[in-house]
Amino acid sequence: MNLFQKRARRILAIVLSLSFMLSSLNFQKMTVEASEPATFNGLSISFNDGSDLTIGTDASSDVYSSGAILYINTNKPVTVSGTTSTATLAVTAGTQADVTFNGVTITSSAAPCVNVIANTADPLNNPTRLHLTLADGSTNSLNTTAANFSGIHVTYGAQLTIDDAVRNWGEVEGGRIVGETDEKGTPKPSWLMDSSNPGSITVLGGQNGACIGGDNSENSGRITLNGGNITVNSYTNGTSNSAGAGIGGGYHGGTGCNLDGGGVFINGGNINATASYHGAGIGAGWSATNAGVGHNGMIPGDITINGGYIVSTGRDHGNAFNCACGSG
């Protein structure tokens, strides 16, 4: 065998070896090194503890994509950043997601920017949960322009908590931390659980959806606001036809019942809510005449304010709080 034949055979062996290696790879799933966050259509996501994250196209991964949706499928804390108009986020049913936004801008014309997918198998005892932290000093924006969808979708079987970077460690009642007193026995103020440099988020929903809460014809699931600068305006994307609440129900929906997995709880933060033309700033959407499947409370639902600084503005046919046109 001459030298040329030896070299040719060696090259062929290398090619066959590479072909075998490539064919054995699973392109449905890959591990992203801790130093490199996973990316998808302009968004970056990584574990907060610096460990490796798996990303793929099915539910065997920590996060996975399907179409234009990036699904969060892990209970481990993650941080998301980036700007996109070609992707949305969703939390898979039954997941207890812990997500920090650090400079996120999402614009969507086809779906909620963030969808907390309801756990319909056990909506009361094991709802899907999203704890959304706004990183200190960060500015975040979610704008859903699709008519029947919310900005952050939270319906029966799902729950949402928004907080600043100082996570609330106790319950709040009357602006005080329950069970904690100073050296004089005075209950401690709830602002001790506020960040000195809270992050901000602005959320807009479509014409018939809430900014935060239900889509068209849906009550919201439980929404708890603990901290951060939170701005919603349900008039912007529908003007005189807008029908959803700023925070609460979509068109035909309310906030649901506290005892049945619904209701809005405000414990802290700076909240600025503007009503739609027909819906409330915080409360019900237009014509919330149906308490909704799984909600047994009175229309338009329960709102509990324990703390925070809140400005809610009603518009033409809707109140600042609670009732809306044709509801309550």
C-alpha positions in Angstrom: 0.0 0.0 0.0 1.5 3.3 -1.1 1.6 6.5 1.0 -1.3 8.0 -0.9 -3.6 5.0 -0.2 -2.6 5.1 3.5 -3.6 8.8 3.8 -6.8 8.2 1.9 -7.8 5.4 4.2 -6.9 7.5 7.3 -9.1 10.4 6.0 -12.0 8.0 5.4 -11.7 6.6 8.9 -11.9 10.1 10.4 -14.9 11.0 8.3 -16.7 7.8 9.3 -15.9 8.4 12.9 -17.3 12.0 12.8 -20.4 10.8 11.0 -21.0 8.2 13.8 -20.6 10.9 16.5 -22.9 13.3 14.8 -25.6 10.7 14.2 -25.5 9.7 17.9 -26.1 13.3 19.1 -29.6 14.1 20.4 -30.5 17.4 18.8 -33.7 17.6 20.9 -31.7 18.5 23.9 -28.4 20.2 24.7 -26.6 21.3 27.8 -25.6 24.9 28.0 -22.5 25.6 30.0 -23.0 27.8 33.1 -20.8 30.5 31.6 -23.1 30.8 28.6 -26.8 31.5 29.1 -29.3 29.7 26.8 -30.6 32.0 24.0 -33.9 32.0 22.1 -35.0 34.7 19.6 -33.4 37.5 21.5 -34.0 36.2 25.1 -31.3 34.8 27.4 -32.0 32.5 30.3 -29.7 31.0 32.9 -29.8 29.4 36.3 -29.2 31.8 39.2 -26.8 29.4 40.9 -24.5 29.2 37.9 -25.2 25.5 37.1 -25.7 24.1 33.7 -29.1 24.4 32.0 -30.6 22.0 29.5 -32.5 23.4 26.5 -34.4 21.5 23.9 -37.7 21.0 22.1 -39.5 18.7 24.6 -40.4 18.5 28.3 -37.3 16.5 29.2 -35.3 19.8 29.3 -35.2 22.6 31.9 -36.4 25.0 29.2 -37.7 24.1 25.7 -39.1 25.8 22.7 -42.1 25.0 20.5 -42.8 27.5 17.7 -42.3 31.0 19.1 -42.8 30.0 22.7 -40.0 29.3 25.2 -41.3 27.1 28.0 -39.9 27.3 31.6 -40.1 23.7 32.9 -38.0 23.9 36.1 -38.5 24.9 39.7 -34.9 26.1 40.0 -34.5 29.9 40.0 -33.6 31.4 36.6 -32.9 34.9 35.3 -34.2 36.1 31.9 -33.0 39.1 29.9 -33.2 40.4 26.4 -35.5 42.0 23.9 -37.8 40.2 21.4 -40.9 40.6 19.2 -40.6 37.0 17.9 -40.9 35.0 21.2 -43.0 34.7 24.3 -42.5 32.9 27.6 -44.7 30.3 29.2 -44.5 28.3 32.5 -45.5 24.7 32.0 -48.6 23.4 33.9 -47.8 22.4 37.5 -44.4 24.0 37.6 -43.4 26.3 40.5 -41.3 28.7 38.5 -39.0 31.2 40.1 -38.0 33.8 37.5 -36.0 37.1 37.7 -36.5 39.7 35.0 -33.4 41.7 34.4 -34.0 44.0 31.4 -36.8 42.1 29.6 -38.8 43.6 26.7 -41.3 41.4 24.9 -43.8 42.6 22.3 -46.4 40.0 21.0 -49.1 40.2 18.4 -50.2 36.6 18.8 -50.2 35.5 22.4 -49.6 36.7 26.0 -46.1 37.8 26.5 -46.0 35.6 29.6 -48.4 32.7 30.0 -48.6 30.9 33.4 -50.4 27.8 32.1 -53.1 26.6 34.4 -52.8 23.2 36.0 -56.3 22.0 35.0 -55.6 18.5 36.5 -55.5 20.0 40.1 -56.2 23.7 39.9 -57.0 24.3 43.6 -54.4 22.2 45.4 -51.5 22.3 42.9 -51.8 25.4 40.8 -49.0 26.5 38.4 -47.0 29.2 40.1 -44.8 32.0 38.9 -42.7 34.0 41.4 -41.5 36.9 39.3 -38.7 39.0 40.7 -37.8 42.4 39.2 -34.0 42.8 39.5 -32.9 45.9 41.3 -32.7 48.9 39.0 -34.0 46.9 36.0 -36.6 48.2 33.5 -38.9 45.6 32.0 -41.8 45.8 29.5 -44.5 43.4 28.2 -46.8 44.5 25.5 -49.5 42.2 24.1 -51.3 43.7 21.2 -53.4 40.6 20.3 -57.0 41.6 21.0 -58.1 38.6 23.2 -55.0 38.1 25.2 -53.5 39.4 28.5 -50.0 40.7 29.0 -49.2 38.2 31.8 -51.8 35.5 31.6 -52.9 34.2 35.0 -56.2 32.3 35.1 -57.9 29.7 37.4 -55.4 27.0 38.2 -52.4 29.5 38.0 -50.9 32.0 40.5 -48.6 34.9 40.1 -46.4 36.8 42.6 -44.4 39.9 41.7 -41.8 41.2 44.0 -38.6 43.3 44.1 -35.2 41.8 44.8 -35.8 41.8 48.6 -38.2 38.8 48.8 -41.0 39.1 51.3 -40.2 36.8 54.2 -43.5 37.3 56.1 -47.2 38.0 55.6 -48.4 41.6 55.6 -51.5 43.0 57.4 -52.3 46.6 57.8 -48.9 47.7 56.5 -47.2 45.6 59.2 -45.2 42.3 59.1 -47.4 39.7 60.8 -45.7 38.3 64.0 -42.7 40.6 64.0 -42.2 43.4 66.5 -39.4 45.8 67.5 -37.8 46.1 70.9 -40.8 48.2 72.1 -43.3 45.6 71.0 -44.5 47.6 68.0 -45.2 45.6 64.8 -42.6 46.1 62.2 -43.5 48.1 59.1 -43.8 46.1 55.8 -41.5 48.5 54.0 -38.6 46.7 55.7 -39.2 44.1 53.0 -38.9 46.6 50.2 -35.8 47.1 48.0 -34.2 50.5 48.1 -33.8 50.3 44.3 -36.7 48.3 43.0 -37.0 47.2 39.5 -39.8 48.3 37.2 -42.3 46.5 34.9 -44.9 47.9 32.5 -47.5 45.5 31.3 -50.1 46.1 28.5 -52.8 43.6 27.5 -54.9 43.4 24.4 -58.3 44.9 23.8 -60.3 42.2 25.6 -57.6 40.9 28.0 -56.3 42.1 31.3 -52.8 43.6 31.5 -52.2 41.1 34.3 -54.8 38.4 34.8 -57.4 36.8 32.5 -57.7 36.6 28.8 -61.1 37.3 27.1 -63.9 35.6 29.1 -61.6 34.6 32.0 -61.3 35.3 35.6 -57.8 35.8 36.9 -56.1 33.3 39.1 -54.5 34.5 42.4 -52.3 37.6 41.8 -50.0 38.8 44.7 -48.1 42.0 44.5 -45.3 42.3 47.1 -42.9 44.8 45.6 -41.4 46.6 42.6 -42.7 49.4 40.4 -45.6 48.0 38.5 -47.5 49.9 35.8 -50.5 48.6 33.8 -52.7 50.4 31.4 -55.6 48.5 29.9 -56.8 51.4 27.8 -53.7 51.7 25.6 -54.3 48.8 23.1 -58.1 49.0 22.8 -58.9 52.7 23.5 -62.7 53.1 23.4 -63.3 49.4 22.8 -61.0 48.2 25.6 -62.7 45.8 28.0 -60.3 44.0 30.3 -59.1 45.1 33.8 -55.6 46.5 34.4 -55.1 43.8 37.0 -57.8 41.1 37.3 -60.3 39.8 34.9 -60.5 39.9 31.1 -63.7 40.9 29.3 -66.5 39.0 31.1 -64.1 38.1 34.0 -63.4 39.1 37.5 -60.7 38.4 40.1 -62.3 35.3 41.5 -62.6 34.2 45.2 -59.8 34.2 47.8 -61.0 30.9 49.1 -61.0 29.2 45.7 -57.6 30.0 44.4 -58.3 33.5 43.1 -58.3 37.1 44.3 -55.8 40.0 44.1 -53.6 40.6 47.1 -51.5 43.8 47.4 -48.8 43.7 50.1 -46.2 46.1 48.8 -44.7 47.9 45.8 -45.7 50.9 43.9 -48.6 50.1 41.6 -50.0 52.4 39.0 -53.1 51.0 37.3 -55.2 52.6 34.6 -58.6 51.1 33.7 -59.8 50.2 30.2 -62.7 52.1 28.7 -65.2 49.6 30.1 -63.1 47.7 32.7 -61.7 48.5 36.1 -58.2 49.5 37.0 -57.9 46.7 39.5 -60.9 44.2 39.5 -63.4 43.2 36.9 -63.5 43.4 33.2 -66.6 44.6 31.2 -69.7 42.6 31.9 -68.2 40.2 34.4 -71.5 38.3 34.8 -70.0 34.9 35.2 -68.0 34.0 38.4 -66.1 31.5 36.2 -65.4 27.8 36.5 -63.9 27.0 39.9 -64.7 30.4 41.4 -67.5 30.6 43.8 -67.1 34.2 45.0 -69.3 37.2 44.3 -68.7 39.1 41.1 -66.4 40.9 40.4 -64.3 39.0 43.0 -62.0 39.7 45.9 -59.3 42.4 46.3 -57.2 42.5 49.5 -54.9 45.5 50.2 -52.5 45.0 53.0 -49.8 47.5 52.0 -48.0 49.2 49.2 -48.6 52.5 47.4 -51.4 52.3 44.9 -52.7 54.7 42.3 -55.6 53.3 40.3 -57.4 55.4 37.7 -60.9 54.6 36.4 -62.0 55.7 32.9 -65.2 56.3 31.0 -67.3 53.2 32.1 -65.0 51.5 34.6 -64.1 52.1 38.2 -60.6 52.5 39.7 -61.2 49.4 41.9 -63.6 46.5 41.8 -66.6 46.9 39.5 -66.7 47.7 35.8 -69.4 48.5 33.2 -72.1 45.8 33.4 -70.5 43.9 36.3 -70.9 43.8 40.1 
